[in-house]
Amino acid sequence: MSLEDDFLLEDEDDERCVEFIKNYLPQDLKDKFSDDDLYYMLDLIVEYYTTSGCLDAQPDEEGYINIDQDEIVSYIMKEAQKDGMGPFEADDVFFVVQGEMEYGNSLGQVD
C-alpha cells in the first residue's frame, strides 16, 4: 500500500469518526460544533495520544490502558486557546472525547 493510500484510509476513518461523534453528541450539542471544530479536536486527541506516552503504558490485568479523559479535555482546551479556536466549554468537549473513545470501542480498539 502506498503512502497516498494510507492517507486516504486515514481521511476516510476521520470522516467516519466525525460522523460517529456527531451522532453521539447529545441533541443540545449537535449544532454547537462545526465539522471543522470536530476535525480539529480529533487531530488534537490523536496528538495527545502520540505525545502523552499513554499509548506506551502497560495494560491492566484485563488488557485495558487507562486513559484520563479529563486530561485530554484539558489538552484540547489549552491548545484551542493557543490556536485561537473556539471558544469551547470543557463540559461540551468532554462529550467529543467520549464520542471518539466510543468510536474506537466500536471498532474493537482498546481504550
Helices and strands as residue ranges (DSSP letters): H 3-24, G 27-29, H 35-52, G 54-56, H 69-83, H 90-106
